[in-house]
């Protein structure tokens, strides 16, 4: 591994902008207006109030005393008749399933006194882990923007009136009746739709917001089945992805667990991952070798790969290593491509067939069912509506008035339909165009089933009584079809003879005994692909937070920093540094570290949008700009409305890349809510990494111990301790280990921490002031190690070599590092607190006593890890922060085991002390030791990590997995030269690449 790598969080740090040093040295970045208070003359002219003066002068005792305030008194009202299953103060857990057309996961839902407050993974075998959006969905339950009752032309009506009118109009419909939904993976829902269709001769159309028609149709032509393949990443030794972000968004499910399963350095081997892409994705950030190219060149490289494998061409220099690796891993490789073009996907199928991957790393006999939409059918529907052939349209689970590229055509055609019914949860863009809105229920209020993959059936059960006068979509169809059975009874009758009902509901998922799909041998005709490269191309992608936009009114997701760009509350054009210079765009940091940038006029075909923010993104392919979908909503709610711009109109012919693109600089600037320079640590070796080959030779590779020269010779920091050590030999000693090799930067832990610990949302303006409140952040570091030796090995010419060395931002390495309170055993914060609000426990934790804190902020200023957060306002009861958690309904999501912090109070990661106390009491009552599984689940971040990168437990218990990590050769502590003796430690990141 190249030594002396330069790590940097943003271009300002790479270019050594003076603002970076200032931000590193100052914990609080807001400027204090000292000049305003100098001299009587200035005092007479100042417009700064005494209140502002004291706010800025928070380090003084007077300001600290005024800033702090006591927590409000909250009165509890007991049950009149206590439900048998509810014990006050004790959580109940329910197994359920999340599916909204864009994400799927098997989940466990935590409820307190009948309120769902937290979602985590259901660890039942073959279950799918939740991502950040799924974990955040618990807040969407308490969204005050939800539709509270059925309406007709925006006027409230009752259900019986709505049903009678709808049934009458359906019965008298002269034209076609159409049911438009997302992909239906519920067997009972499909059965109900079939019964409804039989009664009214209705047509059912499935439409996916993010289309996968290309791969579906390619598999139909290649193998006789229109299904999505099941990828076995855990069996793949070589992974070659042409733009597919399988660690971010693919097939509605998460592949992190399977991907990391074959990347365990201790086993002596790791899969080798090549990523060829335009936008820097999560998959690209985690790749061993990443090759940034334009979208058009990516397809040409794919064709070259096929031609080389079958022996009719020589490999492009960029593919030389890839070809040899694939040929040496037949049956143990995997080739993917993100295009939605059927002919290209057939080419991918041909490559995988040649490499003998079917039946090994790709399985079509046990497919995935989360996408089955038909783009041709939705286009025909628009034509039929426009021609007056559709009399009734029932819409569920999709929002075509927003997400269809031809939304204007759809809305115009929709106006010609007599009966328009939406079953949306809220008055979204499509519901606003419908006569009747018959609101569906949130999945946490619903019964249901879901068959996302072969031979598995998942169940949905309600965890709370319906909050509003809503009704499940399935129930509505049953009523309108004249079926008097309830959906719950329908569901139970359907499955009682097929599965063990009670245990299946309890577990949330059960196995079926199905016959595997029958597929033919590859038989499709492979067409040659030749793509012209344009000067500039647009590549659309899904944000890892907002996704397709369905949950854009969720403030947890809006304030969740993108793992790559580290920006939130926005979408923007991502552009490479070289292209930015060519077109005259720039980004700059103002005095408090906030990021500003230029804006552009974006022209795609005949569509023009002005004032598009431009963000310079290291790793972006030169000649390509990226733009996230899912933003620009106009009928989302108070949080999501008018955030960013709508990119769906740029989806041309169902393709997510286009070459008919122009950008030009406009006057004005955009203010980004970017956290990339916030909480920057000063120190050495924050990220330690090496290669697999080096690690196998020396397990301590990349993790050379720090030694100081002393009068006793070279000594490690803990051998020259100036402080009295804490005794952690007896009792519990809680530690958290983080494996940087396994961390993909998915952000699940960030949202889980947010939900479990009542972390407030502060909004875009406060984020710009470095006042974001996340207890846990994921720092993203870039690095580059282009050297003469590597350039010669890769046969890079001298000009390109020096360009790569001079401009490391063109293709940097990326490393993710979760950072929370390190729970130092020699904590700098503890020694400076004048009121002992922060203290050390006998179990190795750094505690905060909120009602002691007077807000001096000394602790934050003395923390080298920049992990303490100050409550500048009373966020929970302040009209200026009117987010979902702040109204009476939204407060139902708050965890009663965690104090809601008041204004003037400092807060930080508590290592979920409430969870630790619970498992300690449970073990004590049952007279046993705390198990490893209990410890892992007690901490929100470790329980939510899909890859197992975070391991929490008792370092004094040899049976806990964290104990094995403590003494591992890869283990190190952040800023170990400070000798703070952290209870949180990290493991060296290992990449599988040539040294």
N, C-alpha and C positions, 0 to 999 in steps of 0.2 A: 504494500500500500504506500502511496506517495506520502512522504512526511511533509510537515509544515503546510497542510491544507489551510486555505483561508475560508472561514465560515462567516456568513453574513445573512442578516434577516431581510434586508431590502436593498434597493439600489443606492439609497442614501448612505448606507453603511459601507457598501462596496466602493463607492466613490469618495469615501471619507469626508462626507458632508459634516461641517462643524456641529450641526444640530444634534448629531448622534451622540457625541461626547457630552453635550449638555444634558440630553435626556438620560444618559447613563448615570450622570452624577446627581441629578435632581429627581427625587421620588415624585414630587408634585410639580407638574410641568407648567401650570398656569403662572403667568408673570404676576408678581406683586407690584401694584402701581405705587412704588416708593416715591417717585417724583411728585406725585399728586399731593403728598403730605409734607413736602419740604417747604417750610416757611409759611408765615401768616398770609402772605400774598396768595400763595397757591391754595391755602386752606379756604380763603374767602371766595376763590373761583371754582373750587372743586365741585364736581357733580357726583362724587363718590360718597355714599352714605356711611354713617357710623357702622351700620350693619354689614356693609361690604368690607369695610376696613377690618372689622373683627373676623370676618370670614377668611380673608386672606392672611390675617395674622394669627392663624390657628396654632402656631407653635408657642404662643404666649399663654400663661396660666389663665389670664382673664378670658381670653378667647376660648380656651379649652373648657372652662367652667360654663360659659354661656352656651357653647355648642352642644354639650351633652344634655340629654333630657331623659327622664325615667320612662320605662316602657309603659304603655297604657294598660289600664286594668280591663280585663276581658272576663265577663261573667259567663259561666257555663250553666245551661239549663238542662236538667235531667230528663230522661224519658218518662212519659206518663205510663206507658206500657213498654217495657224493654223487650226488644226482639230477642228470641232465644239464642240466636247465633252470634249476637253482638255482645262483646265484653268491653266496656269502656276502657280505653287505653291499650287495647290489644288489637293488632292488625289481623285482618282476614285476607287470605290470598285466594284468587280464583284463576283457573286456567282459561284462557280465551285465545282468540285469533284475530289478527288485524289484517284487513285487506281493503284497499280503497281504489284499486285499479292501477296504482303506481307502486305500492309497496305491499309486501306480504311478510308476516312474521307470526310465529307461535309465541305467546306471551303469558306471563303471570302478572296479574293485576292486584296491587296492594290497596286495600280499602281500610279506612278508619271511620268507625261509627257510620257506616253506610256510604262513605264518599270515596270513590277511586282517587288516589293521589300519586301513584307511582306505577310504572310499567317496567318490567325486566324480562329477560329471556326465559322461556320455558325450556328447561334442560332435558326434557323428554327426548329419547333417541329419535333421530331423523328430523328434529324440529329445526326451524329457520330462525336465526337471531334477529332481533329488532335493530334498526338503525336509528339515527338521531330523530328522524321524522316520526317514526313509530313511537319512540319514547315520549316525544313531545305531544303526541295526540291526546294525552290525558288532559292537557290544558284546553284543547279544542272542545272538549265536552262542556266546559264552563264558559264558552264563548257567548257573550250577551248578544252577539249579532245573529245567532241562530234563529231560524224561523220558529215562532212560538205556537202557531196554530195554522190551520188551513186558511187560504185566502182565495178570493175570486176578484180579479182585477185590483189587487192590493187591498181589498176590503175583507176583514175577518168574517169567516163563516164557520158553522159547525160541521162535524164530519158527516152526519146524516144528510144534511142539505147538499154537501159536496158530492157524496156518493150517489144520491138520487139523480142529480143533474148529470153527472158523468156517465152513469149507467144508461140514462135516457139518450144521451148524445152518442154513446158508443153503439147502442142498439140501432140508432137511425142513421149511422154513418153510411154514406153512399160510396165513398172512396176507400182507399186503403187505410187500415189501422196499423200503425207502426210502433213497436216498442224499441227505443234506442237506449242501449246500456253500454257500460264498459264490458270488458271480458268477464263473463259469468263463470266463476269456478265453483259455485255452489250447486250441487246436484239437485237439492230441493227447490232452489230458486229457478233453475232451468226447467224443472218439472212443472212448476206453477206457471211459468211463462208459456210453456207448451200448452197447458190446459186453457190458459187465457187466449192463446192464439187459435186454438181449436174452436172456441166459442165465437170469436169475432173475426175469424179468418185473418188474423193479424200476422204481420211479418216482424221477425226479431232481427235487429241489426246490432252487431257488437262493434264498438269504436274505441280504439285505444288512443289516448292523448299522445303518448309517445309510441309511434308505430314500429312494429316489428314484422311488417308484411313481407319484406324482402327475404328474411331467413325462413319464415313460415312457408312461403310459396316455393322457395328453393328446395326445402326438404320434401315438399309434396312432389316436386318434379324429380328430385334425385332418388328418393326412397319410398315414395308412395304414401307418406303420412305428413299431414299439415300440422306439425307440432314443433315445439322448441326442444332442443336436445338437453340432456342432463350432462353437464360438464363435470368430470372427476379431476379437479385440480390437485387433489391429494395423490393422484397416481401419475401426474405429469412431471417428468424430469426436465422437459424443455417447453416453455410457454412462449409463443410468439403472438403478440396482439397487435393487430393493425387498427389502432384507435379505439378498441373496445375497453371501456372503463369498467371492468368486471369487479373491481373493488369499490366502485362508487355506485353505479346504476346499471344493472343488467337483469332483465327478465323479472323485475320486481323483487328479487331476492338477494341475499347477501352471500358472497362466496369467500369472505375473509377467512372463515374458520377452515375451509377446505384448502385454501391457498397456503395458509401458514402451517398447516399440518405437514406439508412436505418441505418446510423451510426451517428445520430444527438442526442447528449446527452440531449439537451433541451427538447426533446420529452419524456424523461424518459425511453427510451429503445434503445438498439442498437443490431444489429445482432452480433452473436458470431461466430468468424471465427477461425477454426482449420486448420493448414497447416502441412501436413506430406510430407516431401521432403528431397532430398539429397543435392542439391545446394541451397544456400541461395538466394531466388528470391525476387522480389518486393512484391509479394503476401505474401511470408513468413515473410518479414520484417514488414508488416502491420498486420499480424495475431495477434489475442489475445492470442492464444496458438500455439506454433510451436514445432513440434516433428521431429528432424533430424534423418533420418534413411537411410540405403542403399536402392538403387532402388529395389533390390530383396526383402528386408524385407517389403518395402512399398506395394508390391503386395500381400505378405503373410498377411499383416494387412488388406488389402482390402478384401481378402477372409474370414478372421476371422470376419470382420464386417458383411459380408453377412450371414455367418453361425450363428452368434450370433443373428442377427435380426430375422432369421427364426426359431430360437430355437434349433439348433442342436449343439451348442457349447457355451462355456462361453467366455466372452470378454478378449482379451489380456489386460494386465494392462495399456498399453498405450492408449487403446480405451475405458476404463471404463467410463469416463466422456462423451466421444463422443456418445456412444451408448444410454445412458440415455437422453442426450440432443436431439438426433435425434428422439427417440421415443416420446418425449414430444412436438415435433414440426412437426408432420406429416402434409404434405401439405404446410409447411412453412420452408422446409429445402432444401438443395442442396448439392449433392455429385458429385465431379468431379475427373477425373484422366487424367494424361498427356500421358499415354501410347498410342502407335500406334498399339496395338495388338487388333484385333477384339474380341477375346474371353474375354479379360479383360474388354473391353468397354461394352460387353453384360452383364457382371457381374455388372458393374456400372449401366446400365439400369435397371437391376433386383432390385438393391438396391433402386433406385429412384422410381421404380414402387411400391415396397413394402411400401415405405414411402409416397405414394400418392402425389408425387411431379409433375407428369405430368398433364398439364392443370392448374397448379398453379405457381410453380417457373420454370418449364421447359415447353416450348411450341414448339411442332413439327408441329402444324398446321399453324404457322407463322414463318417459318424457316429463317436461314441465308444462303446466297448463295455464300459466298466469297471463299469457298474451295469445289472443286468437282473433283480434280485430281484422276487419276487412275494409281497407281504404276505398276500394272500388264501390263497395256497397253504400258508404256514406256519401260519395260523390253522386251516385245514382239517386239517393234519397233527396239530395238538394234539387236535382233535376225534376224528380217526381213531384216534390212540393211546389216547385216553381210552376209546373205545368198543371197544378190543381188536381193531381191524382191521389193526394193524401188528404184524408178527412180528419184523422186523429193521430196525434203524436204524443207518446208518453216517454219522458226522458228521466233516466235514473243513473246516477254515478258518473255523469260526464257533464262538461260545460262547453259545448261546441260554440256558443256565441263568443266565447273568449279564446278557446284553444285551437279551433279550426283555422288553418291558414286562410281559408275562404270564409271567414266568419261573417263578413258583410253580405256575401251571397246567401249564406245560410239564414241570416236574420231576415233578409228580404223574402226568401222563399217561405220561411216560417210564418210570416205575416199572412200568407195565403192559406194556411191550415185552419180549419174551423175550430177544432178542439186541441188545445195545447196544454199539456199537463207536465209540470216539473215536480219531482219528489226530492229536490235538493234540501240539504240541511239548512241552508241560508238563502237569502234572496240574492243569488249570484247573477252573473250577466245573462245566463240563459233563462233562469227563473223570472227575471225582470221582463222577459219577452213573452211569458206564458200567461194564459188566462187563469188557470188554476195552479196553485202551489200547494201540494199535499206533502208536508215535510216528513222525510224519513227520520229514523232515529240514529243517534250516534252508536257506533259499534259497542260501546260500553253499556248501552241501554238495550241491547238487542240479543235475540237468539239467532242462530244460524249455523251453517256448515261451510266448509271450504276445502276443495280438493286442488291444491296447488301443484302437487307432484304425484307421480304414479304410486299407487298402492298405499297412500296415506290419506286419511280423512281427518280434518281438523274441525273443531267445534267452537262456536261462539256462544257465550252465555252472558246475560246481563249482570252487571256488578252494582247497579243502582237503579232505582225506580226512575222512569222517564221524567226529566225535568220540565218538559213542556208538553203541550197537547199535540204530540206528534204520533206517527204510526209507521210501522215498518213497511217498506215498499212491497214486500211479499204479502203482508196482510191486506194492503190496498188492492193488489191484483186479485187476491182470493175473493174479496168483497165484490169487486167489479165484475168478476166472473160468475158471481152468484153462489160461490162456495162458502158455506156458513162455518166451516171449521177454522179454528184459530191457527196461526202459523206455528205456534209452539206444538200444538197437537199434530199438525201436519208433519213437522220435523221429527217428532218422536215416533209417529207411526211409520214414517219412511225408514228410519234407521233401527228401530227396536229389533227387527228380525235379522239385521245384518251385523250389528255390533252389540257389545255389552253396554247398554245405554248409560247407566250410572257411572261406571268406571271410565267410559269414554269422555263423558262431560267433565268428570273430575280431573282426568289427565290432560284434556284439551286436544289430544291427538291419539289416533289409534291406527294400527295396521289393518289393511284389507288383504284379502286373498285373491288378487286379481291375476288374470292371465296377461303376460307381457304383450306389448304391441308387436305386430308382425310387420317387418320392413323388408323391402326388396334390396337387392344389391344396387350400388350406385349405377344409375343408368342415364343421367341427364347429359345433354349435349353441352360441352364447355365452349363458351364463346370467348374470343380474344378481346381483351380490354385495352383500349388505347385512349388515354385521357390527355387532353391538352392542358398544359400548365399556364395559368393566368398570372398576371402581375400581382393581383390581390384576390384572396379568397376568404369567404366567411364560413366559419365552422361553429354551428350551434351545439350547445351542450346543456345537460341538466345540472343545476347547482346542487351541491351535496347537502344544502340546508333546505331550500325551498322546493326542490324537485320540479314537478310539473305545474306547481302553483296552487294545488288544491288546498294546501294548508298555509297560504300566504297571509292569513289573518292571525297566525300564531306568533306572538311576540318572542317566544323562546327561539324560534327558528329565524326570525328576522334579525335578531341580535347575535345569532351564532356566527362567528367569523368563518368565512370560507377557509378550509384547511390549506389551500394553495395561495390565494391572494391575500388572505387575512383581512378582508373587507366584509362589512355587513350592511344591512339596510339598503341594498343597491344591486343592480346589475350594470354592466359596463362593457365596453369593447376592450378585450385584452389584446395587446400588441407587443411585438418584440422591440427591444431597444433600437435595433438597426432600422426597422420599419418606422419606428417613431421618429427617428432622426430624419428619415427620408421624407416623411409627410409633415414634419414640423411640430410634432406633439411632444409635450413634456409633462412630468409630474414634479411637484416640489413640496417640501415640508415647511410649514409656517412656524412661528416662534415656539408654539406649544407642542410641536411634533405632529400636528394634524396634517393629513395629506390632501393636497389640492391638485387638480389637473385640468388639462385642456378639454374642450368639447368638440365634437365633430358632426358634420352632416353625413349621414350614412345613406347611400343609395344602393338598393338591391333591385335590379330590374327596373320597374317603374314605381317602386315604393321608396319614398324618401322620408326619413325621420331626422329632425334637427336636434341639436343639443344632446348628443349621445356622449356620455362620459368616456374618456379614454384612459385606461390604466396600463402602464408599461409593466409587462409580465416577463420576468426571466424564464427561459425555457420555451417560450412561445415560438413556433416555427416562423421563420422569416417569410413574409409574403402572405401570412394568414392572420386574420383577426378572429377572435372568439367572442361569443355573446351567449349569456345564460338565458334559458327559457324559464317560464314560471313567474315572471314579474310583470308589472304594468297592469295589474288588475284595477278595475274601476268599480266593481260591486263586490268587493271582498269583505269589507268592514273597516272599522276605524283604524286598525293597525296596517292592513295590507293595501288599502286604496292608494293609488298613485305612487307606489314605491317602485322605482325603476321603470323600464319600458317593456312593452309587449313584443317579444321576438318571434312569436308564432307566425305572423304574416310572412316572415322570411323563409319559411319551410316551403320550398318550391318542389312540386311534384313528389311530395312525401320524402324528399331528401334533406338531410340536415347539413349539407355543405353546398355551397354555390360559388361560382366563379364570376358572375356578373355583378361585381361589387366595386363601388367607388367610395372613398372617404375624403373629406376635405376639412381643414381646420376652420372653426368658426370663432368669433369673438366670444369672450366670456370664459368662465371657469366653473368647475364642479368641485364641491366639497365632499370628499370621501370619508366614510366612517371606517378607517383602517387602523388596526391595532398592531401592525407589524413592527413598529418601533416602540410600542408601549412596553413597559416593564422589562426593559433590556438589561440583562445582567452584565456586570463587569467581571471578567475572570478568564481563566485559561481552561482549555479542554472541556468545554461544555458538552460537546459531542465527541465521543470516542468511537472509532470504527476501524475495521480491518476487512480483509478478504477471507473467504473460506479456506483457501490454500494456506494463508499465513496462520490462521487460527489452528488448523490441523497440525501445523509444525510447532506452534507455540500457543497454547491456550490463553496466554496473557498478551498476545499480539494486540497492539493498539491500546493497551491498558497498562502501560509502563508505570510502576509506582512512583509517587512523588517522594523525593528524599531531600532533606535539608542538610547543608553542611553545618555541623556543630563542633564544639570542642571535644565531643565524644565520638566524632566521626559522622557518617551519613545516617540520619534518622528519619523515620516517617513522622508525619505531623502528630499522630496520636502518641508518639513516644516523647514528645517535648511539650506535653500538655501543661498549660498555666492554670487550668481550672481543676477544681475538685470533681472527680467523676461521679456520676449518679450510679447507684447500685441497681442494676437491672437483672441480677442473677436469679432473684427469686420472683415469684409471681409471673405476671404476663409482661411481655415486651413487644409491643405492637410495631410491626415493620411493614413497609410497602415496597415491593420490588417491581421495577419496570424494565421489560426487555425491549430495547429499541429496535431489535430485529423484527419483533412481532408487531410493533405498533405501526399501523397503517395510516394513522391520522384521521380516522373516520369521524371523530367528534362525538361518538356515543357517550363516552364518559363525561364530557362537558355538560351535555344536556341532562344526563342522569344526576350529576351533582347539583345542577340547577334545580331540578325537580325535588330532590330529596331534602335540600337544605334551604328552601324558600329564598333563593337568591333573586333579587329584584331585577327587573328590566328597566333600563334608564333612558333608552332612546338614542337616536343618532347624534344629537348635539352633545349629549353628555359623553358618549363614546369618543367623540372627537376631542374632548377635553381630557382624555385618558382616565375617565371615571367609570369605565365598565366594571361590573361587579363580579364577574366570573371568579369563583374560588379556584377553579382549575382551568388552566390555559394549555393549549398545545402550541408550543413554539415551533415554527417551521424555519429550518436553516438551509441555505444554499451553500454549496461549496464547489470548487473546481480544482482538479488536479491534472490538468493538461500539461504534460512535460514532453521534452524532446524524445524520451524513450517510448512513451505511449504513442506519440505521433508517428514514429517510425514503425512501430508494431502494427498500427492501424493503417499504414501506408498513406498518411495524410501529407499532402504537399507542404512545402515550406511556407507559402503564403497563408494557406488555411491554418497551418499549425500556429503561426504567430498570431493570427486573428483570434483563434480559439484561446490562446494564452492571454491575449490582451483583453478579450471580451468574454469573460467567464459567464456572463449572464445569458449567452446564447444557448447553452446546454449544461446547466449546473447539475450536480448531484443534489438530492433533497433528503433531509432527515427530519423526522418529527420527534419532539420531546415533550411529553406531558409534564407540566410543572405545577405543583401545588405547594402548600406549606410543607417544608421539609422536616418539621417536627424535630428541630435540632436539640440534641442533648446538652449542647453548649449554645443556647439560643441568644443571639445578640439582642433580640427584642425584649427578652425578659429582664435584662439588666437595666434598661432605660425607662421602663414604665414607672411613673411616679406613684401610681396607686395600686400596683400589683394586679392589674386587670388581666395581664398575660402571665401565666405561671406554668411550671413544669410538673407533670404528674409522675407518680412512681412507676407508671407503665410506659414511659417513654414518649408521652404525648405533650404537645404544647397547647394548653387550654386558654380559652378566652372567657372571662367573666364579664358579660355585657353590661350588667348594672353597676359595675365598678368603673367602667371606661368613661373618661371625661374628654376623650377626643384630642389629646395632645398631638397625636400622630408621630410621636417619637419612635414608636415601634416600627412603623412603616419606613421611616427614614433610615432606620438602623438595620433593616432586613436586606441582606445582599441578594435575596432570591426574588424580590419584588412581588410578593404574593399576598400582601395585606391590602384590604379594600376598605375605604372610608365611606360612610354614609353621609354624603354632602346634603342630602335632603331626607325627609321622611317619605321614602318612596311608596310605602304601602298605603298612605292616606294623603295623597297630594294630587290635585286635579291636573297638575302639569305633567304627571306621569300616568295618564289614563290608559293603562294597558289592561289586558284581561285579568291579571292577578290583583288589580286594584279596586274593582267594583265588588259588590256584595256576592255576586254569583262567582266571579273569578276567585275570590278568597276561599272558596270551597276546596281548591286544589292544595291549599297550604298544609304542610305536615305539622300536626299539633305537637309532635315531639321536638320541634326545633323552634327556637325563639325567633320572632320577626323583629329584626333589629331596628332601633330607633335612630333618628337623626343625631349625628355627632358621635356615633359609635363605630369603632373599628371592628372588622370581621375578617375571617379567613377560613381555610379548610380546617375542620375539626376532626378529620379522619372518621367522619360519621360516628361520633361518640355515642349517639343514641342507639345505633345498631350494635356497637360493642357492648354497651350496658345490657341490651336485651339478650344477646347470646350468653353473656356471663351469668345473668339471672336464670336463664333457661337451664344452663348446665348445672348451676348450683342446686336448683330445685330438683333436678333429676339425678343428682349425685354422680356426675360424670364429667369428663374433660370436654372442652370445646373442640369440635371436629374441624378439620381443614375446610370442608364445604361450608360450614356455618361462618367461619372467619371470612372466606372469600365473598360470601353473600352479604355480610354485614356492612361492607363499604360500597357505596353506590358506584364508584368508578370501576372497582374490580368486578363487581357483579354484572356490569353492563358491557364489559369489554368482550367483543365477539371472538377475539383471537387468543385470549388469555395472556395478553401482554402485561397486564397488571395483576400482581399476586399479593394479596393482603393476608396477614396472619400473625401468629405469635412466634417470634424468633426464639423463644425459650422452649418451644414444643417441637421436638424433632420430627413429629408426624406431620407438621404443617409444611406445605411446599415452599413457603417463603424462607424457611430455615435452610433449605438446600441451596437457595440463591445467595444467601449471605456470604458464604465462603467460596462461591464460584470464582474462577479466575477472571471472568468477564466483568465482575461486579465493581462498580466505582461510585463515588458520591460526587454530587455537584459541588464545585468550588471547594474541593477537598483541601486546598492549601489554607483555607480559613479555619480548618479543624473544628467545625461546628458539630461534628459527629451526628449526622442526620439519621433519622429513622426511615428515611426514604432513600433508596439507592437505585442505580441504573445498571444495565448490562450493555456492554459494547455492541454496537450495530455491526452486523456482518453481511457483506455483499458477496454474492457468488459471481465473481468476475476475475479476469486474469489480473495478476498482480502488476 
